Amino acid sequence: MAHRRAVIVDQAGGMRQMNRPRTVTVSYRGLPYELDLVACRRALVQRQVDGDLDSMESLAGACEISRSTASRFFNGRPTSLGVTLKILEALHLAFDDVARPEDLPGAA
């Protein structure tokens, strides 16, 4: 899957290249799911707008995980199902809102 590279203006006004995945395939209990990272990032922004969270650090604190683990999730790197569920709860998202089951290889 090809990802488009976006140029954005960051909060400090500088321009930087972004190459974050829009979706990622994750595996929980041996079952593959496509996780919509854009919906997760938008929910994080909405929680910040609502005043529920103010940073990745505050999300991590609310989930009782490290900031680096929270960042791993948003960058599409592997996290456990437990961590994923904690983050989704803090973002006011249900698992089914952002995770779509993928077909198992070789399944008919």
N, C-alpha and C positions, 0 to 999 in steps of 0.2 A: 504494500500500500504506500503510495507516495504522499508526502506531507508537504504542504506549501510553507515556505519560509515567510514570515511576516516581519515587517519592520514596525516597531512600535515606539511611542514616546513614553518613557518611564516617568514615574512621579517626580523625579528630579529634573525633568525636561530634556534629558539626554536621549539619543536614539540608540536602540540596540536591536540586534537580530534575535528573533525567537524561533525556536524549532521544537516546540513542545508537541507531543502526540495528542491528537484529538480523541482517539480511542486507544485502548490497549486490550489485548487478550490476557485474561488472568485465569488461574486454575484454582478452584477450591474443592477439596475432597476429590480431586481427580477429574472434575467436570469443568470444561472451558466456558467462560463468559466473556462477552465483549463489554468493557466498562467505558462509559461515556465520560471522559475526563473534562470535556467542555462544560457539561451540565454541572459537574462537581465544582469546577472553578467559578462558574456563574453563581452557584449557591453560596460559595465562600464570600464572594463579593457582596451578595445580597445580605448575608449575615453581618458583614461589616457595615453596610449602609444602614441596616436596622439597628446597629449599635450592640448586637449580641456578641460580636468578636471584633478585635481591632487589629489582629495580625495572625500570621501563621503560628507564632509563639502562643497566642491566646487560644487558638484552636487546639494546639498540642496540649496545653494545660487543661482545657475542658475535657479532652479525651484521655488524659493521664498517659500520654505518650511523649516521646521526644520530638523536638522540632524537626530533626532530621528524618524521623519516621514519617511525620506529616508531609514533609517535602517529597519524600520518596513516593508516597501515594499520588500526589498531584503531578509528579513527573513520569508516572506510569511504570515505576519500578515495583517489584513484588513486595507486598505486605500480607500479613495473615488475614484470614476472614474476620477474626475478632477485631483487629485494628480497623479494617474496612468498615465494619458495622458501627464501631465507635465514631469514626469520622462522619459517616453518613447520618448518624443520629444528631451529631452536633450541627450538621448542615441542614437539618430538617428534611432529609431525603430518605425515601424507602429504597431498599436494595433493588426492587423491581423497577424503580424509577430510572436507574442508571445502569443496570446490568441486564444484558440480554443473553440467554443461553445460546451457545454455539453448538452446532452438530458435532458429535463425536466422530473422529476419523474412523472410517470404515462402517459407520452406522447407516442403515438403509432407511 
